[in-house]
Amino acid sequence: AVVSTQSGHYGRDTNYILRLSMENDRFHRIFQCKIKGRTITKFRSRTTGLTITHIDTEGPIVKGYFTLATEETGDDGLPHTLEHLIFLGSELYPYKGILDLAANHCLAQGTNAWTAIDHTSYTVETAGSEGFLILLPIYLDHIFFPTLSDEAFKTEVHHINGTGDDAGVVYCEMQARENNAESREEHAVQAAVFVNDCGYKWETGGIMKNLRESCSNLKVREYHKKFYRPENLDVIISGQICEKEIFNAILPIDERLAKVDYGPFTKPWTTEVELFSSYATQDIQFPAKDEDNGRVSVTWKGPQLDATMMCEAHSLLWSYLTKTSASPLVKALIDVSEAYCSSISCSSEEYPTTLITVTFKGVKPNKHEAIKEILLKTLQEVHRSPLDMTRLRNQIKNTICNFSDKLENDPSEVLASAVILDHLYGGQNNSNLQSFSSIFGFLDSLRQKDEGFWKDILQYYIQEPNITINCIPSIQCMTELENAEKQRIAEQQKRLGDVGMANCKKEKSTDCDSALIPLL
């Protein structure tokens, strides 16, 4: 056997055998569970605290989800900004595009990432394990040792172009979403739900004003130093791949990380946050070309995240209330002569205390207040009347079948999501994964529950405080935003002048050239 790694080439000799022995001593198993025959095993480096999670799934595809808990303290968008900059070169591979070029050579369709409120995850999938093992140390070099150059920041995050307009990949991305209905509604909900300042309240993508004025590469570097450290990373790998070969591929990176003085570490999301305790209603506007399609969201505190059975029970009850044409809320708000809205959905935010939000879309003008009244009235009527237990139990049966199908057809996505939540909130005893591993038993138990169990949950939503956000479309709001932006750009162009804009164009061209892979 010959193993090729970033630090050199090792054949079948004494040094290689000693190296494998070191790996086994260095990475020790800390947790293991099975879900429907799929084994999830967690390992941790004794030296750096780096976590490796292997999800044993069938098939030729190997997937990676390299996940860090990340927390924002303002609207500068540091988690999202850093996510973009990670791909623009690293200490050993200091050029933009090297990572994707290597991925293509390893039979991977490029690389990707996402930034959520509470974590950042970097992804890749390859055909077979050989290419994955080659790519893994290169990817981790980008994550732990990125270049984070000032030139890359200006190009990727924010700069002023030759015509005096604001540009940058991150800036344009947030420009497209900052003022849409979903974003404004989400911000209003988060601000109302969380009483004290905490990472859940901020825009992890950054708001445009902050991206222009206060977000800086210095802040990004400090953010990287604070959160991109081995104790905070879970290298989640799904597929048919030898665990010893994973250790061998990661060992050179782990050895380099052991030499870095990161200082004391406080894991994100360990500080208790205060949630709302009383009713609140807020009207907000969003820019729109017409005023016919508003939104209403109603949010309650749900069960604790590690109470998997109760989380499933609450979700199932809301599906019973909202999902089909036979659902009570659909009958009350949509299947009427004059519909109040066009669709109803329910979602759950998976924080330590979950948040249950019912969203009404396509709300007709002047119907926002009526929707909340009909919602509560319908819940009370359902509570007074017999539940359709046959439909509810069939719904649970369908949920079991659908979940089984997901675990059969695409287990990586389902199980990786569970591992990520456990990495964020499971603690030393992996409480979230332990609870999640019993999900089929929980669902079977829920099929046996009587009507009283479900009505107790329903009564909770009738009695408990909630946050209501009425999101109202406004043509005037759109006009005001457009005029304000035009005025701001005009003032910026005037301040720069022709010479200043020419310099901006020249700087942009120089920054782009400096990031290119040199021709050999």
matplotlib code that plots the C-alpha trace (Angstrom):
import matplotlib.pyplot as plt

x = [0.0, 1.2, -0.4, 0.2, -0.3, 0.4, 3.5, 5.2, 5.1, 5.1, 5.7, 5.4, 8.2, 8.8, 8.2, 4.8, 3.8, 4.9, 2.9, -0.3, 0.3, 0.6, -2.7, -4.5, -3.0, -3.8, -7.4, -9.6, -13.2, -15.5, -19.0, -20.9, -24.5, -26.6, -29.7, -31.5, -28.4, -26.2, -23.3, -22.1, -18.7, -17.0, -13.3, -11.3, -7.6, -6.0, -3.6, -5.8, -9.4, -10.2, -13.4, -13.8, -17.3, -17.7, -21.1, -21.0, -23.2, -23.3, -22.5, -19.5, -20.1, -18.1, -19.4, -17.7, -19.4, -16.6, -18.6, -17.7, -19.9, -19.8, -21.4, -21.8, -21.8, -23.1, -24.3, -20.9, -21.5, -18.1, -19.2, -20.4, -17.6, -15.0, -16.8, -16.2, -12.6, -11.7, -11.8, -9.4, -6.1, -4.3, -0.8, 0.3, -1.9, -1.9, -4.0, -7.7, -9.2, -6.6, -9.2, -11.8, -9.1, -7.9, -11.5, -12.1, -9.0, -10.3, -13.6, -15.5, -18.0, -16.2, -16.7, -19.4, -20.4, -23.2, -23.4, -26.3, -27.0, -25.2, -22.7, -20.6, -20.3, -17.9, -18.9, -17.5, -18.4, -16.3, -16.7, -14.8, -12.6, -9.2, -9.9, -11.5, -8.5, -6.2, -8.5, -9.2, -5.8, -5.9, -9.4, -8.5, -5.4, -7.8, -10.1, -7.3, -4.6, -6.3, -4.4, -7.1, -5.4, -6.6, -6.8, -9.1, -11.3, -11.8, -12.6, -14.8, -16.5, -16.8, -15.2, -16.2, -15.9, -14.8, -18.3, -18.6, -21.0, -20.6, -19.6, -18.2, -19.6, -20.7, -22.1, -24.2, -25.5, -26.8, -28.1, -30.3, -31.8, -31.6, -34.9, -37.0, -40.0, -38.4, -35.3, -37.2, -39.6, -36.8, -35.0, -38.1, -38.9, -35.3, -35.3, -38.6, -37.9, -34.5, -34.6, -30.9, -28.1, -27.0, -25.7, -29.2, -30.3, -27.8, -27.5, -24.7, -24.6, -24.0, -26.2, -25.1, -24.3, -22.0, -20.3, -19.5, -18.5, -17.5, -16.7, -13.0, -10.4, -8.8, -12.1, -12.3, -8.8, -9.7, -12.9, -11.0, -8.6, -11.4, -13.6, -11.6, -9.7, -9.5, -11.7, -14.5, -14.4, -16.2, -14.9, -18.0, -17.5, -20.2, -19.5, -17.4, -14.0, -11.4, -11.2, -7.4, -6.9, -8.9, -6.6, -3.5, -4.8, -5.6, -2.5, -0.2, -2.8, -3.3, 0.5, 0.6, -2.4, -0.7, 2.0, -0.4, -1.1, -4.8, -5.3, -8.3, -11.4, -15.0, -17.4, -20.1, -23.7, -23.0, -24.3, -27.9, -30.2, -33.4, -36.5, -39.7, -42.3, -45.2, -47.3, -46.1, -47.3, -45.3, -46.2, -43.3, -43.1, -41.1, -40.6, -42.9, -44.3, -47.8, -49.5, -51.5, -49.1, -48.3, -47.1, -48.0, -45.8, -46.7, -43.9, -44.0, -41.3, -41.2, -39.7, -36.1, -34.0, -32.8, -36.4, -36.6, -40.0, -41.7, -40.1, -41.6, -44.9, -45.2, -44.2, -46.7, -49.5, -48.8, -48.7, -52.2, -53.4, -51.8, -50.5, -53.5, -56.9, -58.4, -56.4, -58.5, -56.5, -56.5, -60.3, -60.6, -58.3, -57.8, -60.8, -63.3, -65.2, -62.7, -59.3, -57.3, -54.0, -52.6, -50.5, -49.8, -46.6, -45.0, -41.2, -39.0, -35.8, -33.5, -32.0, -31.6, -35.2, -36.8, -39.0, -42.2, -43.3, -46.5, -46.2, -49.1, -48.1, -50.0, -52.0, -54.6, -54.6, -56.1, -56.4, -53.3, -55.2, -58.0, -55.6, -54.3, -57.9, -59.0, -55.8, -56.5, -60.3, -59.6, -57.1, -59.8, -62.4, -60.1, -59.4, -63.1, -63.9, -62.8, -59.5, -59.4, -57.1, -57.1, -55.7, -53.2, -51.9, -51.8, -49.7, -47.3, -47.1, -46.3, -43.6, -42.0, -42.1, -40.7, -37.9, -37.0, -36.9, -34.5, -32.2, -32.3, -31.9, -29.8, -28.8, -25.8, -28.0, -30.3, -27.6, -25.1, -27.8, -28.2, -24.4, -24.2, -26.9, -25.1, -21.8, -23.5, -25.7, -25.1, -22.4, -19.9, -22.5, -23.7, -27.3, -28.8, -27.4, -28.3, -31.9, -32.0, -30.8, -34.1, -36.3, -38.1, -38.9, -40.3, -42.4, -43.8, -44.6, -46.4, -48.7, -49.9, -50.7, -54.3, -56.3, -55.6, -51.8, -52.3, -54.9, -52.4, -49.9, -52.7, -53.7, -50.1, -50.3, -53.6, -52.4, -48.7, -47.5, -46.4, -44.8, -46.8, -45.1, -47.4, -45.2, -47.0, -45.9, -45.5, -44.9, -44.0, -41.3, -39.8, -39.8, -38.2, -35.4, -34.7, -34.5, -32.3, -29.9, -29.7, -28.9, -26.3, -24.5, -24.6, -23.0, -20.4, -19.6, -19.3, -17.1, -14.7, -14.7, -13.3, -9.9, -11.1, -13.3, -10.3, -8.2, -10.9, -10.9, -7.1, -7.1, -9.7, -7.7, -4.6, -6.4, -7.8, -4.4, -2.7, -5.2, -4.6, -2.7, 0.6, 1.2, 4.0]
y = [0.0, 3.5, 6.5, 10.0, 12.9, 16.6, 16.3, 13.6, 10.1, 7.1, 3.6, 0.3, 0.9, 1.3, 5.1, 4.5, 1.9, 4.2, 7.0, 4.9, 4.0, 7.7, 8.3, 5.7, 7.2, 10.8, 10.3, 8.5, 7.5, 9.6, 8.5, 6.1, 5.4, 3.7, 5.1, 2.6, 0.6, 3.6, 4.0, 7.4, 7.5, 10.6, 10.8, 13.6, 14.6, 14.3, 17.1, 19.8, 18.9, 18.6, 16.4, 13.9, 12.4, 9.4, 8.5, 5.0, 5.1, 2.9, 3.9, 5.4, 9.1, 10.5, 13.8, 16.3, 18.9, 20.8, 22.7, 25.4, 27.0, 30.7, 33.6, 37.2, 40.3, 42.8, 43.4, 43.4, 40.0, 38.6, 34.9, 35.2, 37.4, 35.0, 32.1, 33.7, 34.6, 31.0, 29.9, 32.6, 31.0, 29.5, 29.4, 26.4, 27.2, 31.0, 31.5, 31.9, 28.9, 26.3, 24.6, 24.1, 23.1, 20.4, 19.4, 18.9, 16.7, 14.6, 13.8, 16.4, 19.0, 21.9, 23.1, 25.0, 26.4, 28.0, 30.4, 30.0, 32.1, 29.6, 27.8, 27.8, 24.7, 23.9, 21.1, 18.8, 15.5, 13.2, 9.9, 7.5, 8.0, 8.3, 11.8, 12.9, 11.9, 14.0, 17.0, 16.9, 18.3, 21.0, 22.0, 22.1, 24.2, 26.8, 26.7, 27.0, 28.9, 31.2, 34.1, 36.7, 39.4, 42.9, 42.6, 39.6, 41.4, 44.4, 42.2, 39.7, 41.7, 45.4, 48.0, 50.9, 50.3, 52.6, 54.1, 55.0, 52.2, 49.8, 46.3, 43.0, 39.5, 39.6, 43.1, 42.3, 39.1, 41.0, 43.8, 41.3, 40.0, 42.7, 44.3, 41.4, 40.3, 37.2, 39.0, 41.8, 39.5, 37.2, 40.2, 41.5, 38.0, 37.5, 41.0, 40.4, 36.8, 37.4, 40.0, 40.4, 41.0, 37.6, 36.2, 35.1, 38.8, 39.8, 39.5, 37.0, 38.0, 41.7, 44.7, 46.9, 49.9, 47.9, 46.2, 49.7, 51.4, 49.2, 45.7, 45.4, 42.8, 43.3, 42.3, 39.3, 38.2, 38.6, 36.7, 33.9, 33.7, 33.5, 30.9, 28.9, 26.8, 23.0, 22.6, 24.3, 22.3, 19.0, 17.3, 15.4, 12.7, 10.5, 7.5, 4.3, 5.5, 4.0, 5.8, 5.2, 6.8, 9.8, 10.1, 9.8, 12.6, 14.9, 14.2, 16.8, 19.5, 18.5, 18.6, 22.2, 23.2, 21.9, 24.5, 27.5, 29.4, 30.0, 31.0, 30.1, 28.9, 29.6, 27.6, 29.6, 29.3, 28.3, 31.5, 31.3, 33.7, 35.3, 34.8, 36.8, 36.2, 38.3, 38.9, 41.3, 42.4, 44.5, 45.9, 46.3, 47.3, 45.8, 47.3, 45.9, 46.6, 45.8, 45.6, 42.4, 39.8, 40.4, 38.0, 37.2, 35.2, 34.0, 32.6, 30.5, 29.0, 25.3, 22.3, 22.0, 20.9, 17.6, 16.6, 14.9, 13.2, 16.4, 18.3, 15.7, 15.8, 19.6, 19.4, 16.7, 18.6, 21.7, 19.5, 18.2, 21.8, 23.3, 20.9, 19.5, 20.6, 18.7, 20.8, 23.2, 26.3, 25.7, 25.4, 28.6, 30.9, 29.6, 27.4, 30.2, 32.5, 35.3, 33.8, 35.6, 34.2, 31.8, 29.4, 28.4, 26.7, 25.9, 25.8, 25.2, 27.0, 24.5, 26.5, 25.1, 26.3, 25.7, 28.4, 27.3, 29.8, 29.6, 31.8, 33.0, 34.1, 35.9, 37.8, 40.1, 43.9, 44.7, 41.1, 40.9, 41.4, 39.1, 36.3, 36.3, 36.4, 33.5, 31.5, 31.6, 31.1, 28.0, 26.5, 26.9, 25.3, 22.4, 21.9, 21.8, 19.3, 15.7, 15.3, 13.1, 10.6, 8.4, 11.2, 12.1, 8.6, 8.1, 11.3, 9.8, 6.6, 8.7, 10.6, 7.3, 6.1, 9.4, 9.5, 5.9, 6.7, 9.6, 7.4, 4.9, 7.3, 10.2, 9.4, 11.9, 15.0, 13.8, 12.4, 15.3, 17.8, 15.8, 15.7, 19.5, 20.2, 17.9, 19.7, 23.0, 22.1, 18.5, 19.2, 16.6, 13.9, 14.3, 14.7, 15.7, 12.7, 10.3, 11.5, 11.6, 8.0, 6.9, 8.9, 5.9, 4.6, 8.1, 8.2, 4.7, 5.9, 9.0, 6.7, 5.2, 8.5, 9.3, 12.5, 14.0, 14.1, 16.1, 18.4, 19.3, 20.4, 22.4, 24.0, 25.2, 27.2, 28.7, 29.9, 30.7, 34.1, 34.6, 37.1, 38.3, 40.1, 41.7, 42.2, 44.7, 45.3, 49.0, 50.7, 53.9, 52.0, 50.8, 54.3, 55.8, 53.1, 53.6, 57.4, 57.2, 54.8, 56.9, 60.0, 58.1, 56.9, 60.3, 61.9, 59.1, 59.8, 63.5, 62.9, 60.7, 62.7, 61.5, 61.0, 59.0, 56.7, 56.1, 55.1, 52.8, 51.1, 50.8, 49.3, 46.8, 45.6, 45.3, 43.3, 40.9, 40.3, 39.6, 36.8, 34.8, 31.5, 32.2, 30.6, 28.0]
z = [0.0, -0.8, 0.8, -0.7, 1.6, 1.6, 3.6, 1.5, 0.1, 2.4, 1.2, 3.1, 5.6, 9.3, 9.2, 7.6, 10.2, 13.0, 11.5, 11.4, 15.0, 15.9, 14.1, 16.2, 19.4, 18.2, 17.1, 19.6, 19.4, 21.6, 20.4, 18.2, 17.4, 14.8, 13.0, 10.8, 10.2, 9.5, 11.9, 13.0, 14.7, 16.2, 16.8, 18.4, 18.2, 21.6, 20.6, 19.1, 19.8, 16.1, 15.7, 12.8, 12.3, 9.9, 8.6, 7.1, 4.1, 1.0, -2.6, -4.4, -3.5, -0.6, 0.9, 3.2, 5.5, 7.3, 9.9, 12.5, 15.1, 14.2, 16.0, 14.9, 17.2, 14.7, 11.2, 9.5, 8.0, 9.2, 9.0, 5.5, 4.3, 5.7, 4.0, 0.6, 1.3, 2.4, -1.3, -2.5, -1.5, 1.5, 3.0, 0.9, -2.1, -2.3, -5.5, -6.2, -7.9, -6.7, -4.5, -7.3, -9.7, -7.3, -6.8, -10.5, -10.7, -7.8, -9.6, -7.6, -9.0, -7.4, -3.8, -1.9, 1.4, 3.4, 6.3, 8.7, 11.8, 14.1, 11.9, 8.6, 6.6, 3.7, 1.4, -1.3, -2.8, -4.9, -6.8, -4.6, -1.6, -3.3, -4.7, -1.4, 0.6, -1.8, -1.6, 2.2, 3.4, 0.6, 1.7, 5.4, 4.6, 3.1, 6.1, 8.8, 6.9, 4.4, 2.8, 3.6, 1.6, 1.4, -2.4, -2.1, 0.4, -1.9, -4.9, -3.2, -0.5, -1.4, -3.5, -5.6, -9.4, -12.2, -12.5, -8.8, -8.0, -5.1, -6.1, -4.8, -4.8, -1.2, -1.5, -4.6, -3.0, 0.0, -2.2, -3.8, -0.6, 2.1, 1.4, 0.2, 2.3, 3.7, 5.0, 6.5, 8.2, 9.5, 11.0, 12.7, 14.2, 15.5, 17.0, 18.8, 19.9, 21.5, 24.3, 25.0, 22.6, 21.1, 17.9, 16.8, 16.4, 13.7, 9.9, 9.4, 5.7, 6.6, 5.7, 2.9, 5.0, 7.2, 4.3, 2.9, 6.1, 9.0, 7.7, 7.2, 6.4, 9.8, 11.4, 9.2, 10.2, 13.9, 13.4, 11.7, 14.6, 17.1, 15.5, 12.9, 15.3, 15.6, 18.7, 16.8, 13.6, 12.9, 9.8, 8.8, 6.2, 4.7, 2.5, 2.0, 3.2, 5.5, 8.9, 9.2, 5.8, 6.9, 10.0, 7.7, 5.4, 8.3, 10.4, 8.7, 9.2, 12.8, 13.4, 12.0, 14.1, 17.3, 16.8, 16.7, 19.9, 19.7, 23.4, 25.5, 23.7, 24.6, 22.5, 20.7, 21.7, 25.3, 26.9, 27.9, 25.9, 27.1, 24.9, 24.8, 27.5, 26.4, 23.2, 20.6, 17.2, 14.7, 11.3, 8.9, 5.2, 2.4, -1.1, -3.8, -7.2, -6.1, -2.8, -3.2, -1.7, 2.0, 4.7, 8.3, 10.6, 14.1, 16.2, 19.5, 21.6, 20.9, 22.8, 23.7, 20.8, 22.4, 23.2, 19.8, 20.3, 21.4, 18.5, 16.1, 17.9, 17.5, 13.9, 13.2, 14.8, 12.7, 9.6, 10.6, 11.0, 7.8, 5.2, 3.1, 1.9, 4.8, 7.3, 9.5, 8.8, 5.1, 5.2, 7.3, 5.4, 1.8, 0.9, 1.4, -1.0, -0.4, 0.5, 3.1, 1.8, -0.9, 1.3, 4.8, 6.0, 9.3, 10.1, 13.1, 13.9, 15.6, 18.4, 22.0, 22.5, 19.2, 17.5, 15.7, 13.1, 11.0, 7.9, 5.7, 2.2, -0.5, 2.2, 0.6, 1.4, 4.8, 5.8, 8.1, 11.4, 10.4, 9.8, 13.4, 14.7, 12.5, 13.4, 17.2, 16.7, 14.5, 17.1, 19.8, 17.6, 16.8, 20.5, 21.3, 18.6, 18.2, 16.3, 13.1, 14.7, 11.6, 9.5, 12.2, 12.6, 8.8, 8.7, 11.2, 9.2, 6.1, 8.0, 9.0, 5.4, 4.0, 6.5, 5.8, 2.1, 2.7, 4.8, 2.0, -1.0, 0.4, 4.0, 3.9, 4.0, 6.7, 9.0, 8.4, 9.5, 12.7, 13.3, 12.7, 15.3, 17.7, 17.1, 17.9, 20.8, 21.8, 24.4, 25.7, 26.0, 22.4, 23.6, 20.3, 18.4, 21.2, 21.1, 17.3, 17.0, 18.6, 16.2, 14.7, 18.2, 19.0, 15.9, 16.7, 20.2, 18.8, 16.7, 20.0, 21.6, 22.4, 21.5, 24.9, 24.2, 21.0, 22.5, 25.3, 22.7, 20.9, 24.2, 24.6, 21.3, 22.3, 25.7, 25.2, 24.1, 20.5, 18.2, 15.2, 12.3, 9.7, 6.6, 4.3, 0.6, -0.2, -3.5, -1.7, 0.3, -3.0, -4.5, -1.4, -1.3, -5.0, -4.7, -1.6, -3.4, -6.5, -4.3, -2.4, -5.5, -7.1, -4.0, -4.0, -7.6, -7.0, -4.0, -6.0, -9.2, -12.5, -11.1, -8.1, -10.2, -12.6, -9.6, -8.4, -11.8, -11.8, -8.3, -9.2, -12.3, -10.2, -7.4, -10.0, -11.6, -8.2, -7.5, -10.6, -10.8, -12.5, -15.9, -15.8]

ax = plt.figure().add_subplot(projection="3d")
ax.plot(x, y, z, "-o")
ax.set_aspect("equal")
plt.show()
